[in-house]
Amino acid sequence: MKRIVSLVLAICLLIPNAALAADLFLAQAANFTPVLKEIIPLFEKATGLQVDATYASTGKLYGQIVNNAPYDMLLAADEKRPDKLHADGLAEKPFVYAKGQVVLWSASKDFCGDDWEATVQNAAVKRVSIANTETAPYGTSSMKAMQAVGVWDTVQPKLVFGQSISQAFQFASTGAADAGFCAYSSVFTDEGKKGCFTVVNEAPPVIQAACILKSAPHPEAAKKFVEFLNTPEVQALKLKYGYK
């Protein structure tokens, strides 16, 4: 009994009080934060529904979901977690909602150029931020890019790991790291525009899938949100932030 009570309390602590009164509760991978923060007001205006979202790494959100956190939808930064939820009978069939790209971003113009491999190996670059390579898909993609060009072993001692791609960008933008592997979407934020970036073409595209959870408290609202994601307004916003 004590274990059940503890679990319920833990789940409640994850969710703001305002979210408990919302009409739709989303679990959103951190890279898509700038876009979703523009989508939500448009959706609320169009439907009259109130939306609340939690932004974190895909791995962390997946862990919360399998521990019964009452989200309506998961918008992941990969296909693996939504596919597994579907295979385990915990979610409806997933669909791709965005395709993202990794960039190397820096607040200093001295650390930007066409050759990102040279930048991360530059002796003047002491710290390079990256999202968790096990739980954050953008971190995994960044790691694969470094492995592909043969600099992974060289750069590892410089790496500063964030729990999500947004934290990796935060490290780079605040000076905790000289440069950082970030989501392309970060470039279009107010803070991102202050720095410079190089697209990491060797990083595999990050295919981002979403799914409605079988335990969704508001399944009808979730279906309306899925429909809204396919509107011209949302497509334009995705392009604005560098998604395909």
N, C-alpha and C positions, 0 to 999 in steps of 0.2 A: 504493500500500500504506500509506504514511504517513497519507494522508487517511482511509482506512478505520479504522486504529488510533485516530486522533484522534477520529473520530466515536463509536466504541465507548466510549472513555474518557469522552467528554463525556456520553453517555447514562448511564453508570454513576454519574457524579458527581451526576446528577439524582436518583438513587434511593437512599434509605438502605439500608444493609446488611440491616437487619431486613426490609425490603420484599422483598428477593430471596428470602427464605425464606417469605414469606406465601403463602396459598392464593388470595388475590384482591387485585389491585392497582388502586385506583381513582384516576382523575384528576377531582378535584372543584372546580367553580367556587367561589370563596372565600365568596360570600354564604351558601352552604348549610352552611358549616362547623359552626355550633353544632348544627344538626339532625343532620348525619352523625355527629358525635362522640357523639350519643346512640343513633343507629341501629346503629352498628358493634358495640358491646357486646351489644346484643340479638340481632343476627344471629349473632355468634360463639357466643353461648350456645345459640341455637336449632339451629345447624348443626355446631358444633365446628370451623369453618373460621377461619383467622386472616386478618384483613384489614389492609391498610395503604393509606393514602390520601395523595395529594399535593394541597395546597390552593393554588390560584393563580388568576389571571384566566383566563377562557375562552380568550382569544387566545394566552396563553403556553402553556397546556396543549395547544391545537391545534397550535401550532408544534412542540412536543415530539413529539406523536404522528406528524406527517407526517415527522419526522426519526427515526422508528422507536423511540421510547421504548416499552418493553414494558408498557404498561398493558393491563388487561382491559376497562375501561369508561371512557367519558367522560361525566360528568354536568355538562353545560354550563349557562351562564346565558343561553343563547339557543337558537334553533332552527337558525340559519344554519350554525354549524360542524358539528353532527351531520349536518345534511342534506347538507353538502358532502362530509363523510367517506363518507356512504352513496353519494352520486352518483359519487364517485371510486373506489368499490369497496373502501374501507378499513374499512367498518363495516356492521353489520346495520341493518335499518330502525329509525330513531329513534322514540322515544315521549316524550310529555310527562310529566314526573314532578313538576313544581311550577310554580306561578305566583306570582311575587313582586311586591312593591310598593316604590317609593322613598319615603323619608321625609327630612325635613330634621331633623337631630338636633343638639342642643347640650348641653354640660355646664352651661351657664348658663341659669337660668330666665328671665333677662332677654331671651334671644334665642329665645323660643318663643311661639307664638301661632297664631291661625287663619290669618293671612296670611303664608305663607312668602315670597311675593314681596317684601313689605315688609321682612322680616327680612334677606334676602340683600342688599338695597339700603341697609340701615341703615348710617349712617356709622360707628357704633360697631363694626360687624362688619367687621374688617379682612381676614380670611382665611376662605375657604369651601373646604372640601375636597370633592373629587369624584374618582371613579374615572376612569381613562383612558377617554376618550370613543371611542377607536378600537378598543381591545382588550377592554374590560370592558363588557358589555351594560348594567349598572346605570349606568355613566357615560354611555353613549349615551342612555338613557332620561331621565336627569337633564338632559342638554343639551337634549333635545327639549322637556322641560317648560319650561325657561327661554326657549327660542325661541318656544314657543307663547304665552307671556304677554308677550313682547317685552322681556325683561330680560337676554338672553344677552350682548349687547354691553356693557351696563353692568356686569355682574358679572364678566366675563372677567378683568379686571386683579386681582381678588381671589382667583382660583381657585388652589388648591394641588392638584396632581394626584397621586393614588396609583396604583400599578400594578394594584391590585385594589380591590374595594369594601371588603374588610376593612381595607386600609391607609387608605382614605379615612376609615373609622370611627376607626381608630387615631389619625389626625391630629386629629380632632375631640375624641376622648376624652382625649388627652394635652395639649391646649391648643395644639398646633401650628396649629390652625384654631379660629376662634370658633364655627363651625357646619359641618356637613357633610352632603352628600347621601349617605345610607346605605341599606342594605337594611333593610326592616321587621324582619327577623330579629334585627338588632343590638339593637333596643329591648328584647328579652327576655333578653339576657345580663345577667350581674351588673353589668358596667360600664355597659351601656345603661340599666339601671334607675336609675342615679344622675343621669341627665340628663332632658331632655324632648324631645318631638318633635312634628312636624306632618306629616301624610300629604300627599304631593305628588300630588294627584288628577290633575293635568295630565300627569304622567309616564306614558307607555304601560306597561301591565302587562308584566312581564318573563316571557315564556313560556320555561320552562326544559326543554330536551329532553336525553335521554340515549341512548347507544347502546353496544352491545357491539362491540368492534373485531374485525375479521376475523383479526387477528394475535394475538388474546388468548391468553396462555399458559395461562389457566385458564377456558376457555369454559363448562364445566359449572358452576363456582362462580359465574360471572357470571350465568348463567341463574337460579340459585337466588336471587341477590341481587335480580334484577329481580322475581321472584315475591314476595320479602319486602317490596319497596317498596310492594306493593299490600295489605299486611296492615293490619288495623284499628289495630295498634300504631303503625305508621309514619304512617298517616293522622292519628292523634291528635297525633303529634309535629309534623307539618307545620302543623296548625292552631294548636298551641301557640306556634309561632314566626311566625305571621302569614301562612303560605302557604295557597294554595287548591289 
